[in-house]
Amino acid sequence: MNNINNRMSQIPFNDFAVFQKAISIIINNKEVSVENICKDLNISDKLIINFLKKTYREINSEFYRKNVVEQFVDSSISVLLSFARHQYGKNLAFTNDDNFDALVTSINFLGQELNFSTVTTNYTEDVFNSIGDLLLVVDNLGYILFVNNATCKILGYDKSEIERQHIKIILEDDVEFQFVLDDKNKRKVFNYRSKLNKFIPVSLIISKFSRKDNPFMGHVIIARDISLTLKYEKEIEKQNEIISKSNEELKLALVKAEKSEKLKSAFLANMSHEIRTPLNGIMGFSELLQYENSKEDYINYGKTILKCSNQLLGIVNDVLDISKIEAGLMQVSKDKCNINEILNDLCSIYKQKIIAENKNIELLLINRFKNDSRIISDELRIKQIISNLLDNAVKFSERGIIKLECYPNNDFIVFNIKDTGIGISKAELETVFKPFMQASQSKSRLYGGTGLGLAIAKGLVNILGGEISVTSTLNSGSEFVFSIPLIFDDSKINIEIEDTTFRSHLFDWENKTILLIEDDDISARLIKRLLEPSKVKVIHAKFGMEALEIFYSRNDVNMVIVDFELPDINGCEITKDIRKVNNEIPIIIQTAYASKEDEKKYFLAGCNSFIPKPIKSNSLLEVV
């Protein structure tokens, strides 16, 4: 403050000496009031009083910032000192709003002093022109008395073109001068119009311009071009919108992920139940085989084990099918099939299922096709679709009627499965065809199921070129309708029916040797047992490297059956190694991977054929 006081003493204006004294009293005596100081020193100018009050508040603030007070006061002195030393060409830097207040305060001092001094108005112009922001002096009616050089440069006017004009020349059409003055905000934002009719956004500071003999001469308007500021604000706003959108997307993704995680957890829990059920039958009846001696019991238990095995295989196939459908890899094989046999077979199976589950349900078949109606389609997929829909109908019905109807409709064949079960609510209808979904999680726990059946049905119908829909009333039943393209087969060629009779007695390979490479003991025992009636000799190796050693050391091996998945090297690698020394010996790969791409891979490795798991006796014997 000593430095400020020394500089203030160099300013030769009487009014400013009073101002200097007031500042000194405030700084040196925090207990004194501004009102008493102004009264004692006969200070009546409102702008000076406000300036003193602001200084007083800052000094007595709980967060007193001495450097801010000094900067504020020093800014005012800089203007006045420049005037006193006739240094008007020097540009003054104003970095914040407090400095603008200081500038306006200083201008008022200049106005008052110039009225009683011999200094010319050119000196005032020099001070104004040293300011880099736009500065206008206007009278009370809004006519421009003076503009600084920065105003002319930024707006593109000459002084002669803008001075003595009304301020509306640079304001927007719908903005009145009094509105600019009467706005309650001290810091105003408007658009100045340039000579080229380009609008420049500016931030305004407005102060009355006065002197002793005329306290209401007009106004000083200082404007700062804020184009870059607004540009940056828009960029920031744009980035914030992007961030906000990204956050919303992340939130949605998180909700979706959490929902998906819950569905997967529910699916795994249901899957565990569905897998354990047939396993229970397989293991239970397998155990009973150890104690029962009746041939009839053996046969019945064997059938039950086979049924449970097929059920378990069906679950695995469901998971694989939905994966293929979602990946777009599901393939269909269209061929001749008898629609009547398909429907009759399915009805026979599900009537037995209803009896086995002890449900009071009548299964009705309404078939509007002739007895020997053959169509061209994928029999396996048609059965799979109908089976999935019948599974649901039986599962969610305890009594009543399940109706399976089939009829031609123009170029389509329509299947209708209607039940009188528990039905589905309107809200839950939207999700019944989605994977891992059931009508509700409580029903999932009560009725079981993987939640894949309807999703697979819809996917298969779409692949076959058809459509599927559902209507339902809660507690009254559901009706599923699907249609697929109808292509009749008019040829008289009989449809082949798979012969599932065990025919091992037709083969006699007593003088032949097969090298079986299989790490799973049960699978190895099964293959050896299926081949046993043919009298073929089987050499078993559990590992790939072990099998290669056996093959290289013997010359009596007539065929190789190799599992694709082995602990050390896979079946394709073994095939390639054998082919390096022997191109004639037949090699068969047994595998759980049986897609077209897998089949191509096996043949490229050098195998002659492959057997998909689970292995059936006739298939194995025919391939061998």
Long-range contacts (C-beta under 8 A, 24 or more apart in sequence): 1-27, 1-70, 4-70, 4-73, 4-74, 4-77, 7-74, 7-77, 7-81, 8-77, 10-81, 10-84, 11-77, 11-80, 11-81, 11-84, 12-84, 13-80, 13-84, 13-109, 13-113, 15-109, 15-112, 15-113, 16-80, 16-109, 16-113, 18-42, 18-43, 19-43, 19-48, 19-109, 22-48, 22-52, 23-52, 23-55, 23-73, 26-52, 26-55, 26-56, 26-59, 27-59, 30-59, 30-60, 45-108, 45-210, 47-104, 47-105, 47-108, 47-207, 47-208, 48-105, 48-108, 51-76, 51-101, 51-105, 54-101, 68-98, 71-98, 71-99, 72-98, 72-99, 72-101, 72-102, 73-102, 75-99, 75-102, 75-103, 75-106, 76-102, 76-103, 76-105, 76-106, 76-109, 77-106, 78-102, 78-106, 79-103, 79-106, 79-107, 79-110, 79-127, 80-106, 80-109, 80-110, 82-127, 82-130, 83-110, 83-119, 83-123, 83-127, 86-123, 88-123, 88-125, 88-126, 88-127, 88-129, 88-130, 89-126, 89-130, 90-130, 91-130, 91-131, 91-132, 92-130, 92-131, 94-131, 94-133, 97-187, 97-205, 100-205, 100-222, 101-205, 103-131, 103-222, 104-205, 104-207, 104-220, 104-222, 107-207, 107-209, 107-220, 108-207, 108-209, 108-210, 111-209, 111-210, 111-211, 111-217, 112-210, 112-211, 112-212, 114-211, 115-211, 115-212, 115-213, 116-212, 131-222, 133-222, 133-223, 133-224, 133-225, 134-192, 134-202, 134-222, 134-223, 134-224, 134-225, 135-220, 135-221, 135-222, 135-223, 136-167, 136-220, 136-221, 136-223, 137-209, 137-218, 137-219, 137-220, 137-221, 138-167, 138-177, 138-218, 138-219, 138-221, 139-217, 139-218, 140-216, 140-217, 140-218, 140-219, 141-166, 141-177, 142-166, 142-167, 142-168, 142-177, 142-178, 143-167, 144-169, 145-218, 151-223, 154-192, 154-194, 154-200, 154-225, 155-192, 155-193, 155-194, 155-195, 155-200, 156-194, 156-195, 156-196, 157-195, 161-195, 169-193, 170-194, 172-199, 180-204, 180-206, 180-221, 181-206, 181-219, 189-226, 192-223, 200-225, 200-227, 201-225, 201-226, 201-227, 201-230, 202-226, 263-436, 263-437, 264-436, 266-436, 266-441, 266-444, 266-451, 267-436, 267-450, 267-451, 270-444, 270-448, 270-449, 270-450, 270-451, 271-315, 271-319, 271-450, 273-448, 274-315, 274-448, 274-449, 274-450, 275-312, 275-315, 277-311, 277-448, 278-308, 278-309, 278-311, 278-312, 278-315, 279-308, 279-312, 280-308, 281-305, 281-307, 281-308, 281-311, 282-308, 282-309, 282-312, 309-614, 313-614, 315-450, 318-450, 318-452, 318-453, 318-456, 319-450, 319-452, 321-384, 321-452, 321-456, 321-459, 321-460, 322-435, 322-452, 322-455, 322-456, 322-459, 325-455, 325-456, 325-459, 325-460, 325-463, 326-435, 326-459, 329-595, 330-459, 330-460, 330-463, 331-596, 332-378, 332-381, 332-460, 332-463, 332-464, 333-378, 333-380, 334-376, 334-377, 334-378, 335-376, 335-377, 335-378, 335-379, 336-374, 336-375, 336-376, 336-489, 336-491, 336-493, 336-495, 337-374, 337-375, 337-376, 337-377, 337-378, 337-379, 337-382, 337-495, 338-372, 338-373, 338-374, 338-495, 339-367, 339-369, 339-373, 339-374, 339-375, 339-406, 339-413, 340-367, 340-369, 340-370, 340-371, 340-372, 340-373, 341-495, 342-379, 342-382, 342-383, 342-386, 343-367, 343-386, 343-404, 343-406, 345-383, 346-383, 346-386, 346-387, 346-390, 346-404, 347-404, 350-390, 350-394, 350-402, 353-394, 354-394, 357-394, 359-394, 359-397, 359-398, 359-399, 360-398, 360-399, 360-400, 361-394, 361-397, 361-398, 361-399, 361-400, 361-401, 361-402, 362-400, 362-401, 362-402, 363-401, 363-402, 363-404, 364-401, 364-402, 364-403, 364-404, 365-404, 365-405, 366-403, 366-404, 366-405, 366-406, 366-407, 367-405, 367-406, 368-405, 368-406, 368-407, 368-408, 369-406, 369-407, 369-408, 373-488, 374-488, 374-489, 374-490, 374-491, 374-495, 375-413, 375-486, 375-487, 375-488, 375-489, 376-487, 376-488, 376-489, 377-464, 377-484, 377-485, 377-487, 378-464, 381-460, 381-463, 381-464, 382-464, 382-484, 384-456, 384-457, 384-460, 385-415, 385-457, 385-460, 385-461, 385-482, 386-415, 386-417, 388-453, 388-454, 388-456, 388-457, 389-415, 389-417, 389-453, 389-454, 389-457, 389-480, 389-482, 390-417, 391-449, 391-453, 392-453, 392-454, 392-478, 392-480, 393-417, 393-418, 393-419, 393-421, 393-478, 395-447, 395-448, 395-449, 396-421, 396-422, 396-443, 396-447, 396-478, 397-421, 397-422, 397-477, 400-477, 408-486, 409-483, 409-486, 410-486, 411-485, 411-486, 412-466, 412-483, 412-484, 412-485, 412-486, 413-483, 413-484, 413-485, 413-486, 414-481, 414-482, 414-483, 415-481, 415-482, 415-483, 416-479, 416-480, 416-481, 417-479, 417-480, 417-481, 418-477, 418-478, 418-479, 418-480, 419-477, 419-478, 419-479, 420-476, 420-477, 421-477, 421-478, 422-474, 422-475, 422-477, 423-472, 423-473, 423-474, 423-475, 423-476, 423-477, 423-478, 424-470, 424-472, 424-474, 424-478, 425-472, 425-474, 429-470, 429-472, 432-470, 433-457, 433-458, 433-468, 433-470, 457-482, 499-618, 500-616, 500-618, 501-618, 502-617, 502-618, 503-617, 503-618, 503-621, 504-530, 504-531, 504-532, 504-533, 504-534, 504-617, 504-621, 505-533, 506-621, 507-533, 507-534, 507-621, 507-624, 508-534, 508-535, 509-534, 509-535, 509-536, 509-624, 510-535, 510-536, 512-536, 512-537, 512-558, 512-559, 513-537, 513-538, 513-539, 513-556, 513-557, 513-558, 513-559, 514-538, 514-539, 514-557, 514-558, 514-559, 514-560, 514-561, 514-624, 515-539, 515-541, 515-547, 515-550, 515-551, 515-557, 515-559, 515-560, 515-561, 516-540, 516-541, 516-561, 517-541, 517-542, 517-543, 517-544, 517-547, 517-560, 517-561, 517-562, 517-563, 517-566, 517-571, 517-574, 518-542, 518-561, 518-562, 518-563, 518-590, 519-543, 519-563, 519-566, 519-567, 520-563, 523-563, 526-615, 527-561, 527-590, 527-615, 527-620, 530-615, 530-617, 530-620, 530-621, 531-620, 531-621, 531-624, 534-621, 534-624, 536-624, 542-567, 543-567, 543-568, 544-568, 544-569, 544-570, 544-573, 544-574, 545-569, 547-574, 548-574, 548-577, 548-578, 551-578, 552-581, 557-585, 558-585, 558-586, 559-585, 559-586, 559-587, 559-588, 559-624, 560-585, 560-586, 560-587, 560-588, 561-588, 561-590, 561-611, 561-624, 562-587, 562-588, 562-589, 562-590, 563-589, 563-590, 563-591, 564-589, 564-590, 564-591, 564-592, 564-593, 564-602, 565-591, 565-592, 571-602, 571-605, 571-607, 572-601, 572-602, 572-605, 572-607, 573-605, 575-602, 575-605, 575-606, 575-607, 576-605, 576-606, 578-606, 579-605, 579-606, 588-623, 588-624, 590-615
